[in-house]
Amino acid sequence: NKIQKYLVEKTRLGIPALFVDEGQHGLMRPEATSFPQAIGMACSWNPELFEKIYSAIAREMRSRGTHLVLSPVIDVCRDPRWGRVEECYGEDPFLNGVLGSAAVKGFQGSTDGSIDRNHVAATLKHFVGHGEPEGGQNQAPANFSERIIREVHISPFKAVINNAKPAAIMPSYNEIDGIPSHANKNLIKGI
């Protein structure tokens, strides 16, 4: 609160800070509630439970001043060697879309993109192909046909964007067909 007050009242432009946290299975701070890992919760196939859990996480985040959460991770995990499997909802694109939509609704408190004072802005991660890297290595290339990219890896993002209107989308760390996702104009602007 002191930092925010200073930024708004004592700086030339008065621009408030945007506080960001991680929250895939709870606010990653001391004394916060820790829920089961995402891959474990996904076994429930229960979107109502997801909405309740992520709404509780959002309330804890707002109580500590967080505005934006770097979650949910809706990468379609298709290589069990990948070191971030526990952050995902599994290998099924449909399930990732359904549970990702429920998570965003829980975080933001709505499906229209609005965010009230008891919720936080959600960030879909990681657009796209991050869950099936070459050799299972984090940040390795995701060199697949356009059909696989669209039908498997993009489809949950499309579902969540259409059904829950997340505030943000984070590009993946990998490259697709030799182009890093963060610099892939077709991926970010076209698709």
N, CA, C and O of each residue as an XYZ file, in Angstrom:
764
protein
N       0.819     -1.204      0.000
C       0.000      0.000      0.000
C       0.857      1.261      0.000
O       0.519      2.254     -0.645
N       1.982      1.209      0.738
C       2.879      2.366      0.773
C       3.502      2.628     -0.591
O       3.611      3.774     -1.026
N       3.909      1.550     -1.263
C       4.494      1.691     -2.605
C       3.465      2.270     -3.565
O       3.762      3.197     -4.317
N       2.260      1.723     -3.538
C       1.211      2.194     -4.437
C       0.876      3.650     -4.171
O       0.726      4.431     -5.110
N       0.755      4.029     -2.901
C       0.453      5.414     -2.522
C       1.535      6.354     -3.036
O       1.240      7.423     -3.571
N       2.797      5.946     -2.869
C       3.901      6.770     -3.340
C       3.833      6.943     -4.865
O       3.964      8.058     -5.369
N       3.634      5.866     -5.579
C       3.607      5.935     -7.044
C       2.474      6.823     -7.558
O       2.663      7.599     -8.494
N       1.315      6.706     -6.948
C       0.154      7.478     -7.397
C       0.248      8.942     -6.987
O      -0.121      9.828     -7.758
N       0.742      9.202     -5.773
C       0.706     10.568     -5.250
C       2.014     11.346     -5.398
O       1.986     12.576     -5.421
N       3.135     10.679     -5.498
C       4.417     11.386     -5.457
C       5.215     11.357     -6.761
O       6.245     12.025     -6.857
N       4.770     10.609     -7.757
C       5.504     10.595     -9.024
C       4.827     11.509    -10.035
O       3.645     11.826     -9.901
N       5.567     11.925    -11.029
C       5.087     12.897    -12.003
C       3.808     12.449    -12.706
O       2.872     13.238    -12.828
N       3.749     11.210    -13.168
C       2.587     10.746    -13.916
C       1.531     10.062    -13.054
O       0.399      9.884    -13.504
N       1.869      9.679    -11.837
C       0.905      9.062    -10.934
C       0.391      7.707    -11.397
O      -0.751      7.342    -11.116
N       1.225      6.971    -12.097
C       0.814      5.667    -12.622
C       0.989      4.602    -11.535
O       2.090      4.423    -11.015
N      -0.090      3.897    -11.192
C       0.027      2.859    -10.162
C       0.794      1.642    -10.670
O       0.866      1.399    -11.875
N       1.359      0.892     -9.753
C       2.064     -0.347    -10.084
C       1.049     -1.454    -10.309
O      -0.037     -1.452     -9.729
N       1.422     -2.394    -11.158
C       0.630     -3.587    -11.397
C       1.382     -4.734    -10.740
O       2.438     -5.141    -11.224
N       0.848     -5.260     -9.641
C       1.521     -6.327     -8.912
C       1.109     -7.683     -9.484
O      -0.076     -7.962     -9.663
N       2.109     -8.518     -9.766
C       1.923     -9.794    -10.447
C       2.413    -10.926     -9.559
O       3.437    -10.795     -8.889
N       1.680    -12.046     -9.552
C       2.072    -13.222     -8.784
C       1.782    -14.483     -9.572
O       1.067    -14.462    -10.573
N       2.356    -15.590     -9.096
C       2.075    -16.927     -9.622
C       0.951    -17.522     -8.799
O       0.815    -17.212     -7.616
N       0.137    -18.382     -9.417
C      -0.960    -18.966     -8.659
C      -1.548    -20.213     -9.279
O      -2.767    -20.379     -9.283
N      -0.720    -21.085     -9.799
C      -1.241    -22.271    -10.469
C      -1.982    -23.203     -9.525
O      -2.973    -23.819     -9.917
N      -1.517    -23.314     -8.289
C      -2.252    -24.133     -7.312
C      -2.296    -23.437     -5.957
O      -2.300    -24.074     -4.903
N      -2.330    -22.132     -6.019
C      -2.378    -21.294     -4.824
C      -1.395    -20.148     -4.973
O      -0.453    -20.219     -5.762
N      -1.621    -19.100     -4.211
C      -0.700    -17.961     -4.212
C       0.662    -18.434     -3.720
O       0.760    -19.038     -2.651
N       1.692    -18.170     -4.475
C       3.026    -18.637     -4.103
C       3.686    -17.655     -3.144
O       4.647    -16.968     -3.491
N       3.150    -17.608     -1.940
C       3.667    -16.750     -0.885
C       3.520    -17.481      0.447
O       2.667    -18.357      0.587
N       4.349    -17.120      1.423
C       4.216    -17.742      2.750
C       2.814    -17.542      3.315
O       2.188    -16.501      3.114
N       2.344    -18.549      4.015
C       1.064    -18.538      4.713
C      -0.164    -18.517      3.802
O      -1.278    -18.304      4.280
N       0.023    -18.734      2.501
C      -1.117    -18.820      1.589
C      -1.585    -20.273      1.491
O      -0.843    -21.199      1.817
N      -2.807    -20.453      1.042
C      -3.350    -21.800      0.879
C      -2.700    -22.474     -0.317
O      -2.571    -21.873     -1.383
N      -2.292    -23.723     -0.138
C      -1.719    -24.510     -1.220
C      -2.689    -25.623     -1.580
O      -2.941    -26.518     -0.774
N      -3.228    -25.567     -2.777
C      -4.137    -26.586     -3.277
C      -3.328    -27.664     -3.994
O      -2.135    -27.469     -4.227
N      -3.932    -28.785     -4.348
C      -3.192    -29.806     -5.099
C      -2.667    -29.255     -6.424
O      -3.204    -28.288     -6.962
N      -1.627    -29.874     -6.933
C      -1.074    -29.462     -8.225
C      -2.150    -29.555     -9.307
O      -3.091    -30.341     -9.190
N      -2.008    -28.762    -10.342
C      -2.997    -28.680    -11.421
C      -3.286    -30.038    -12.054
O      -4.447    -30.367    -12.300
N      -2.254    -30.825    -12.321
C      -2.454    -32.117    -12.971
C      -3.305    -33.034    -12.090
O      -4.087    -33.835    -12.602
N      -3.158    -32.922    -10.784
C      -3.970    -33.705     -9.856
C      -5.405    -33.221     -9.819
O      -6.337    -34.025     -9.826
N      -5.587    -31.898     -9.778
C      -6.951    -31.358     -9.770
C      -7.675    -31.681    -11.065
O      -8.890    -31.879    -11.063
N      -6.947    -31.736    -12.164
C      -7.558    -32.006    -13.461
C      -8.201    -33.382    -13.508
O      -9.140    -33.605    -14.272
N      -7.703    -34.297    -12.702
C      -8.288    -35.649    -12.655
C      -9.747    -35.629    -12.215
O     -10.474    -36.597    -12.441
N     -10.176    -34.555    -11.600
C     -11.562    -34.446    -11.141
C     -12.534    -34.225    -12.299
O     -13.709    -34.572    -12.187
N     -12.068    -33.660    -13.394
C     -12.925    -33.265    -14.520
C     -14.100    -32.422    -14.005
O     -15.221    -32.549    -14.497
N     -13.835    -31.563    -13.013
C     -14.895    -30.837    -12.335
C     -14.702    -29.324    -12.477
O     -14.028    -28.712    -11.649
N     -15.282    -28.716    -13.516
C     -15.092    -27.275    -13.712
C     -15.637    -26.417    -12.572
O     -15.089    -25.350    -12.293
N     -16.707    -26.863    -11.910
C     -17.251    -26.095    -10.795
C     -16.248    -26.031     -9.649
O     -16.086    -24.987     -9.017
N     -15.574    -27.150     -9.382
C     -14.537    -27.176     -8.352
C     -13.397    -26.237     -8.725
O     -12.895    -25.505     -7.872
N     -12.982    -26.250     -9.991
C     -11.915    -25.365    -10.454
C     -12.285    -23.910    -10.233
O     -11.473    -23.123     -9.748
N     -13.511    -23.555    -10.588
C     -13.947    -22.170    -10.417
C     -13.879    -21.759     -8.952
O     -13.431    -20.655     -8.643
N     -14.318    -22.630     -8.046
C     -14.268    -22.323     -6.609
C     -12.836    -22.179     -6.114
O     -12.522    -21.243     -5.379
N     -11.969    -23.102     -6.512
C     -10.566    -23.060     -6.068
C      -9.879    -21.795     -6.561
O      -9.218    -21.103     -5.786
N     -10.033    -21.488     -7.850
C      -9.334    -20.318     -8.387
C      -9.947    -19.008     -7.906
O      -9.264    -17.985     -7.876
N     -11.212    -19.023     -7.533
C     -11.812    -17.841     -6.917
C     -11.224    -17.622     -5.520
O     -10.966    -16.485     -5.125
N     -11.014    -18.702     -4.779
C     -10.382    -18.597     -3.450
C      -8.945    -18.088     -3.579
O      -8.498    -17.268     -2.776
N      -8.228    -18.576     -4.587
C      -6.859    -18.104     -4.821
C      -6.879    -16.611     -5.155
O      -6.049    -15.850     -4.659
N      -7.819    -16.201     -5.987
C      -7.932    -14.783     -6.357
C      -8.174    -13.908     -5.132
O      -7.573    -12.841     -5.005
N      -9.050    -14.351     -4.229
C      -9.324    -13.560     -3.015
C      -8.060    -13.412     -2.169
O      -7.789    -12.330     -1.646
N      -7.288    -14.490     -2.030
C      -6.036    -14.390     -1.272
C      -5.061    -13.439     -1.963
O      -4.365    -12.668     -1.302
N      -5.016    -13.494     -3.271
C      -4.117    -12.604     -4.006
C      -4.503    -11.141     -3.825
O      -3.652    -10.294     -3.551
N      -5.795    -10.851     -3.982
C      -6.251     -9.459     -3.840
C      -6.012     -8.953     -2.423
O      -5.710     -7.776     -2.227
N      -6.144     -9.834     -1.437
C      -5.928     -9.397     -0.059
C      -4.478     -8.984      0.175
O      -4.184     -8.282      1.143
N      -3.582     -9.408     -0.690
C      -2.167     -9.055     -0.581
C      -1.735     -8.045     -1.644
O      -0.550     -7.731     -1.758
N      -2.690     -7.536     -2.418
C      -2.391     -6.475     -3.371
C      -2.084     -6.919     -4.789
O      -1.722     -6.087     -5.620
N      -2.217     -8.195     -5.092
C      -1.951     -8.684     -6.447
C      -3.064     -8.252     -7.390
O      -4.238     -8.225     -7.021
N      -2.667     -7.911     -8.633
C      -3.629     -7.518     -9.661
C      -3.720     -8.538    -10.792
O      -4.792     -8.757    -11.356
N      -2.582     -9.160    -11.120
C      -2.488    -10.054    -12.280
C      -1.824    -11.352    -11.857
O      -0.785    -11.341    -11.196
N      -2.428    -12.475    -12.242
C      -1.858    -13.787    -11.937
C      -1.314    -14.403    -13.227
O      -1.940    -14.311    -14.283
N      -0.159    -15.023    -13.128
C       0.438    -15.708    -14.271
C      -0.067    -17.153    -14.275
O       0.682    -18.095    -14.016
N      -1.338    -17.295    -14.574
C      -2.009    -18.580    -14.559
C      -3.379    -18.395    -15.198
O      -3.893    -17.276    -15.176
N      -3.990    -19.413    -15.757
C      -3.670    -20.820    -15.714
C      -2.734    -21.257    -16.836
O      -2.644    -20.615    -17.882
N      -2.041    -22.369    -16.590
C      -1.203    -23.018    -17.600
C      -2.102    -24.022    -18.311
O      -2.509    -25.025    -17.725
N      -2.408    -23.749    -19.568
C      -3.280    -24.665    -20.313
C      -2.530    -25.345    -21.454
O      -3.134    -25.781    -22.434
N      -1.208    -25.432    -21.316
C      -0.431    -26.183    -22.293
C      -0.938    -27.617    -22.337
O      -1.207    -28.214    -21.295
N      -1.067    -28.167    -23.531
C      -1.438    -29.564    -23.683
C      -0.160    -30.369    -23.509
O       0.733    -30.327    -24.355
N      -0.082    -31.095    -22.412
C       1.129    -31.834    -22.063
C       1.119    -33.195    -22.732
O       0.339    -34.076    -22.371
N       2.001    -33.354    -23.717
C       2.031    -34.616    -24.465
C       3.376    -35.311    -24.382
O       3.629    -36.270    -25.111
N       4.232    -34.837    -23.507
C       5.520    -35.506    -23.295
C       5.776    -35.561    -21.793
O       6.102    -34.539    -21.189
N       5.633    -36.740    -21.177
C       5.774    -36.847    -19.729
C       7.184    -36.543    -19.218
O       7.380    -36.409    -18.010
N       8.155    -36.435    -20.105
C       9.523    -36.087    -19.682
C       9.661    -34.601    -19.385
O      10.614    -34.185    -18.726
N       8.726    -33.807    -19.861
C       8.793    -32.358    -19.687
C       8.704    -32.020    -18.204
O       7.868    -32.576    -17.491
N       9.533    -31.142    -17.749
C       9.635    -30.822    -16.330
C       8.528    -29.969    -15.758
O       8.561    -29.655    -14.569
N       7.544    -29.580    -16.559
C       6.459    -28.747    -16.052
C       5.098    -29.445    -16.146
O       4.056    -28.789    -16.145
N       5.117    -30.761    -16.226
C       3.887    -31.532    -16.364
C       2.897    -31.206    -15.247
O       1.696    -31.090    -15.492
N       3.395    -31.062    -14.036
C       2.494    -30.855    -12.889
C       1.702    -29.559    -12.978
O       0.688    -29.416    -12.294
N       2.136    -28.611    -13.800
C       1.437    -27.335    -13.939
C       0.256    -27.407    -14.899
O      -0.573    -26.498    -14.941
N       0.182    -28.484    -15.665
C      -0.812    -28.598    -16.742
C      -2.037    -29.380    -16.303
O      -2.075    -29.960    -15.218
N      -3.043    -29.380    -17.180
C      -4.271    -30.131    -16.936
C      -4.297    -31.444    -17.709
O      -5.323    -32.125    -17.734
N      -3.183    -31.807    -18.340
C      -3.080    -33.096    -19.007
C      -2.935    -33.007    -20.506
O      -2.580    -31.966    -21.058
N      -3.221    -34.138    -21.161
C      -2.949    -34.286    -22.584
C      -4.161    -34.090    -23.475
O      -4.049    -34.203    -24.696
N      -5.302    -33.804    -22.903
C      -6.522    -33.680    -23.689
C      -6.865    -32.215    -23.954
O      -7.130    -31.467    -23.013
N      -6.866    -31.794    -25.218
C      -7.156    -30.390    -25.531
C      -8.529    -29.931    -25.049
O      -8.680    -28.802    -24.581
N      -9.539    -30.814    -25.164
C     -10.883    -30.439    -24.716
C     -10.907    -30.181    -23.216
O     -11.443    -29.167    -22.767
N     -10.326    -31.096    -22.435
C     -10.280    -30.931    -20.980
C      -9.540    -29.650    -20.599
O      -9.977    -28.927    -19.704
N      -8.431    -29.365    -21.269
C      -7.680    -28.140    -20.996
C      -8.534    -26.904    -21.248
O      -8.459    -25.933    -20.494
N      -9.343    -26.934    -22.300
C     -10.222    -25.802    -22.597
C     -11.308    -25.614    -21.557
O     -11.592    -24.491    -21.141
N     -11.917    -26.716    -21.135
C     -12.997    -26.648    -20.141
C     -12.454    -26.179    -18.785
O     -12.989    -25.249    -18.181
N     -11.394    -26.831    -18.321
C     -10.844    -26.469    -17.004
C     -10.160    -25.107    -17.038
O     -10.214    -24.366    -16.057
N      -9.522    -24.770    -18.148
C      -8.918    -23.448    -18.283
C      -9.967    -22.346    -18.229
O      -9.742    -21.298    -17.623
N     -11.108    -22.580    -18.860
C     -12.211    -21.605    -18.810
C     -12.709    -21.428    -17.382
O     -12.966    -20.306    -16.944
N     -12.845    -22.535    -16.655
C     -13.304    -22.464    -15.258
C     -12.275    -21.740    -14.392
O     -12.644    -20.964    -13.511
N     -10.999    -21.988    -14.637
C      -9.950    -21.315    -13.859
C      -9.985    -19.804    -14.098
O      -9.911    -19.020    -13.152
N     -10.098    -19.402    -15.360
C     -10.158    -17.964    -15.666
C     -11.403    -17.347    -15.042
O     -11.342    -16.248    -14.489
N     -12.527    -18.045    -15.126
C     -13.756    -17.520    -14.504
C     -13.562    -17.364    -12.995
O     -14.013    -16.380    -12.408
N     -12.895    -18.328    -12.372
C     -12.628    -18.217    -10.945
C     -11.699    -17.065    -10.617
O     -11.964    -16.299     -9.691
N     -10.618    -16.935    -11.362
C      -9.667    -15.841    -11.120
C     -10.318    -14.476    -11.327
O     -10.177    -13.586    -10.488
N     -11.030    -14.309    -12.445
C     -11.546    -12.991    -12.818
C     -12.950    -12.715    -12.271
O     -13.377    -11.562    -12.203
N     -13.666    -13.775    -11.883
C     -15.007    -13.598    -11.341
C     -16.066    -13.360    -12.390
O     -17.183    -12.962    -12.060
N     -15.735    -13.597    -13.665
C     -16.707    -13.363    -14.737
C     -16.278    -14.140    -15.983
O     -15.192    -14.718    -16.028
N     -17.150    -14.142    -16.987
C     -16.792    -14.713    -18.293
C     -16.821    -13.644    -19.383
O     -16.745    -13.962    -20.570
N     -16.930    -12.382    -18.981
C     -16.982    -11.305    -19.973
C     -15.730    -10.428    -19.985
O     -15.695     -9.392    -20.649
N     -14.703    -10.851    -19.244
C     -13.451    -10.091    -19.205
C     -13.391     -9.051    -18.105
O     -12.336     -8.458    -17.880
N     -14.498     -8.815    -17.414
C     -14.466     -7.845    -16.319
C     -13.847     -8.489    -15.083
O     -13.912     -9.704    -14.899
N     -13.246     -7.652    -14.243
C     -12.562     -8.136    -13.046
C     -12.945     -7.213    -11.889
O     -12.657     -6.016    -11.911
N     -13.598     -7.791    -10.878
C     -13.991     -6.946     -9.751
C     -12.869     -6.870     -8.718
O     -11.815     -7.480     -8.896
N     -13.092     -6.136     -7.662
C     -12.053     -5.865     -6.664
C     -11.637     -7.086     -5.850
O     -10.609     -7.043     -5.174
N     -12.409     -8.178     -5.895
C     -12.058     -9.399     -5.170
C     -11.412    -10.452     -6.066
O     -11.180    -11.581     -5.634
N     -11.124    -10.087     -7.305
C     -10.557    -11.026     -8.258
C      -9.312    -10.435     -8.912
O      -8.954     -9.284     -8.665
N      -8.667    -11.229     -9.739
C      -7.435    -10.801    -10.413
C      -7.528    -11.095    -11.902
O      -8.302    -11.950    -12.331
N      -6.736    -10.381    -12.679
C      -6.647    -10.628    -14.113
C      -5.880    -11.923    -14.346
O      -4.827    -12.141    -13.746
N      -6.401    -12.775    -15.208
C      -5.773    -14.066    -15.502
C      -4.897    -13.966    -16.752
O      -5.174    -13.185    -17.663
N      -3.834    -14.774    -16.773
C      -2.924    -14.852    -17.915
C      -2.855    -16.292    -18.403
O      -2.346    -17.161    -17.695
N      -3.359    -16.552    -19.594
C      -3.228    -17.890    -20.178
C      -1.784    -18.134    -20.556
O      -1.124    -17.262    -21.121
N      -1.294    -19.327    -20.243
C       0.088    -19.688    -20.554
C       0.109    -21.083    -21.165
O      -0.729    -21.906    -20.795
N       0.978    -21.374    -22.033
C       1.963    -20.626    -22.794
C       1.621    -20.815    -24.260
O       1.633    -21.948    -24.742
N       1.328    -19.789    -24.960
C       0.850    -19.832    -26.335
C       2.014    -19.967    -27.305
O       2.640    -18.945    -27.587
N       2.348    -21.084    -27.818
C       1.627    -22.337    -27.972
C       2.651    -23.449    -28.254
O       3.744    -23.168    -28.745
N       2.313    -24.680    -27.955
C       3.177    -25.829    -28.207
C       4.187    -26.112    -27.123
O       5.041    -26.984    -27.286
N       4.108    -25.393    -26.021
C       5.097    -25.508    -24.945
C       5.030    -26.854    -24.231
O       6.026    -27.288    -23.652
N       3.875    -27.525    -24.260
C       3.688    -28.771    -23.530
C       4.179    -30.020    -24.242
O       4.048    -31.127    -23.719
N       4.735    -29.853    -25.416
C       5.252    -31.007    -26.162
C       6.592    -30.648    -26.804
O       6.729    -30.695    -28.026
N       7.574    -30.292    -25.986
C       8.861    -29.872    -26.540
C       9.696    -31.065    -27.017
O       9.533    -32.185    -26.534
N      10.578    -30.807    -27.961
C      11.462    -31.862    -28.454
C      12.266    -32.446    -27.300
O      12.865    -31.705    -26.521
N      12.281    -33.751    -27.187
C      13.075    -34.424    -26.176
C      12.606    -34.189    -24.755
O      13.295    -34.585    -23.815
N      11.442    -33.552    -24.562
C      10.940    -33.283    -23.228
C      11.671    -32.170    -22.502
O      11.451    -31.961    -21.309
N      12.529    -31.461    -23.196
C      13.325    -30.410    -22.557
C      12.579    -29.084    -22.557
O      12.061    -28.649    -23.585
N      12.531    -28.441    -21.379
C      11.851    -27.161    -21.263
C      12.446    -26.164    -22.248
O      13.666    -26.064    -22.379
N      11.600    -25.442    -22.925
C      11.955    -24.404    -23.895
C      12.534    -24.955    -25.187
O      13.025    -24.180    -26.009
N      12.495    -26.272    -25.398
C      12.957    -26.851    -26.665
C      11.934    -26.538    -27.760
O      10.783    -26.229    -27.450
N      12.331    -26.611    -29.026
C      11.406    -26.313    -30.122
C      10.171    -27.207    -30.122
O      10.201    -28.339    -29.638
N       9.097    -26.678    -30.671
C       7.855    -27.428    -30.876
C       7.608    -27.454    -32.379
O       6.821    -26.668    -32.906
N       8.280    -28.351    -33.048
C       8.192    -28.413    -34.509
C       7.165    -29.448    -34.939
O       7.469    -30.634    -35.064
N       5.950    -28.980    -35.162
C       4.852    -29.842    -35.549
C       4.175    -29.283    -36.779
O       4.402    -28.136    -37.164
N       3.347    -30.098    -37.387
C       2.572    -29.623    -38.529
C       1.578    -28.569    -38.052
O       1.234    -28.496    -36.873
N       1.137    -27.771    -38.990
C       0.140    -26.758    -38.649
C      -1.136    -27.419    -38.122
O      -1.808    -26.864    -37.252
N      -1.464    -28.580    -38.637
C      -2.657    -29.290    -38.179
C      -2.539    -29.632    -36.689
O      -3.476    -29.388    -35.930
N      -1.413    -30.187    -36.264
C      -1.220    -30.527    -34.847
C      -1.246    -29.264    -33.987
O      -1.869    -29.239    -32.926
N      -0.567    -28.221    -34.452
C      -0.560    -26.956    -33.696
C      -1.989    -26.455    -33.502
O      -2.372    -26.092    -32.390
N      -2.765    -26.434    -34.557
C      -4.125    -25.895    -34.470
C      -5.087    -26.804    -33.709
O      -5.818    -26.339    -32.835
N      -5.091    -28.101    -34.038
C      -6.068    -29.013    -33.437
C      -5.755    -29.372    -31.993
O      -6.670    -29.557    -31.192
N      -4.483    -29.472    -31.652
C      -4.105    -29.900    -30.310
C      -3.727    -28.720    -29.426
O      -4.300    -28.539    -28.351
N      -2.778    -27.925    -29.867
C      -2.196    -26.919    -28.983
C      -2.954    -25.591    -28.950
O      -2.993    -24.941    -27.905
N      -3.546    -25.178    -30.045
C      -4.281    -23.913    -30.066
C      -5.717    -24.074    -29.574
O      -6.281    -23.138    -29.008
N      -6.311    -25.238    -29.782
C      -7.742    -25.388    -29.479
C      -8.116    -25.064    -28.028
O      -9.168    -24.457    -27.828
N      -7.330    -25.424    -26.995
C      -7.738    -25.003    -25.650
C      -7.670    -23.493    -25.459
O      -8.490    -22.919    -24.742
N      -6.693    -22.844    -26.098
C      -6.596    -21.385    -26.000
C      -7.843    -20.743    -26.628
O      -8.427    -19.814    -26.071
N      -8.229    -21.254    -27.785
C      -9.417    -20.724    -28.446
C     -10.646    -20.887    -27.559
O     -11.451    -19.965    -27.428
N     -10.785    -22.058    -26.954
C     -11.938    -22.310    -26.086
C     -11.960    -21.352    -24.901
O     -13.004    -20.780    -24.587
N     -10.826    -21.173    -24.244
C     -10.784    -20.293    -23.067
C     -11.022    -18.837    -23.458
O     -11.746    -18.119    -22.768
N     -10.426    -18.406    -24.547
C     -10.630    -17.023    -24.998
C     -12.107    -16.786    -25.314
O     -12.666    -15.761    -24.924
N     -12.736    -17.721    -26.012
C     -14.152    -17.571    -26.372
C     -15.083    -17.674    -25.168
O     -16.091    -16.971    -25.103
N     -14.753    -18.544    -24.214
C     -15.669    -18.819    -23.102
C     -15.435    -17.984    -21.851
O     -16.355    -17.808    -21.052
N     -14.220    -17.462    -21.662
C     -13.927    -16.796    -20.390
C     -13.244    -15.437    -20.511
O     -13.126    -14.731    -19.510
N     -12.804    -15.059    -21.671
C     -12.206    -13.735    -21.917
C     -11.076    -13.385    -20.944
O     -11.205    -12.428    -20.180
N      -9.972    -14.142    -20.957
C      -8.856    -13.828    -20.054
C      -8.259    -12.462    -20.373
O      -8.307    -12.000    -21.514
N      -7.702    -11.830    -19.360
C      -7.130    -10.493    -19.522
C      -5.828    -10.509    -20.318
O      -5.506     -9.532    -20.994
N      -5.075    -11.610    -20.245
C      -3.755    -11.641    -20.886
C      -3.438    -13.042    -21.399
O      -3.999    -14.038    -20.942
N      -2.527    -13.084    -22.356
C      -2.014    -14.341    -22.886
C      -0.499    -14.214    -22.978
O       0.016    -13.243    -23.533
N       0.207    -15.188    -22.435
C       1.671    -15.184    -22.480
C       2.148    -16.102    -23.606
O       1.769    -17.272    -23.659
N       2.981    -15.570    -24.506
C       3.559    -16.452    -25.528
C       4.482    -17.487    -24.877
O       5.026    -17.271    -23.794
N       4.638    -18.606    -25.568
C       5.496    -19.668    -25.049
C       6.968    -19.323    -25.247
O       7.317    -18.423    -26.011
N       7.826    -20.066    -24.533
C       9.265    -19.828    -24.588
C       9.925    -20.511    -25.780
O      11.060    -20.195    -26.136
N       9.218    -21.435    -26.382
C       9.792    -22.236    -27.454
C       9.711    -21.531    -28.807
O       9.171    -20.432    -28.938
N      10.263    -22.198    -29.783
C      10.112    -21.750    -31.167
C       9.257    -22.774    -31.896
O       9.195    -23.944    -31.520
N       8.607    -22.308    -32.937
C       7.834    -23.182    -33.811
C       8.342    -22.953    -35.225
O       8.320    -21.832    -35.734
N       8.797    -24.025    -35.849
C       9.339    -23.950    -37.205
C      10.454    -22.908    -37.316
O      10.555    -22.188    -38.309
N      11.289    -22.847    -36.275
C      12.459    -21.969    -36.284
C      12.202    -20.531    -35.869
O      13.131    -19.724    -35.844
N      10.961    -20.194    -35.544
C      10.639    -18.820    -35.157
C      10.233    -18.802    -33.680
O       9.274    -19.475    -33.302
N      10.953    -18.038    -32.834
C      10.558    -17.956    -31.423
C       9.131    -17.419    -31.291
O       8.747    -16.482    -31.991
N       8.361    -18.012    -30.400
C       6.959    -17.619    -30.245
C       6.797    -16.128    -29.956
O       5.869    -15.500    -30.465
N       7.689    -15.555    -29.142
C       7.590    -14.131    -28.807
C       7.807    -13.222    -30.022
O       7.412    -12.056    -30.006
N       8.436    -13.759    -31.073
C       8.700    -12.962    -32.266
C       7.918    -13.463    -33.471
O       8.177    -13.040    -34.597
N       6.979    -14.345    -33.250
C       6.219    -14.952    -34.341
C       4.990    -14.109    -34.647
O       3.956    -14.239    -33.992
N       5.111    -13.247    -35.645
C       4.044    -12.311    -35.985
C       2.751    -13.052    -36.363
O       1.664    -12.634    -35.964
N       2.859    -14.127    -37.114
C       1.653    -14.878    -37.485
C       0.972    -15.473    -36.253
O      -0.253    -15.446    -36.142
N       1.766    -16.005    -35.337
C       1.210    -16.616    -34.126
C       0.531    -15.567    -33.245
O      -0.594    -15.771    -32.788
N       1.205    -14.457    -33.010
C       0.701    -13.453    -32.071
C      -0.361    -12.543    -32.678
O      -1.358    -12.238    -32.024
N      -0.162    -12.110    -33.908
C      -1.111    -11.178    -34.532
C      -2.107    -11.868    -35.459
O      -3.277    -11.492    -35.517
N      -1.628    -12.892    -36.193
C      -2.497    -13.562    -37.167
C      -3.482    -14.502    -36.511
O      -4.694    -14.323    -36.629
N      -2.970    -15.496    -35.823
C      -3.833    -16.504    -35.206
C      -4.578    -15.906    -34.032
O      -5.358    -16.599    -33.379
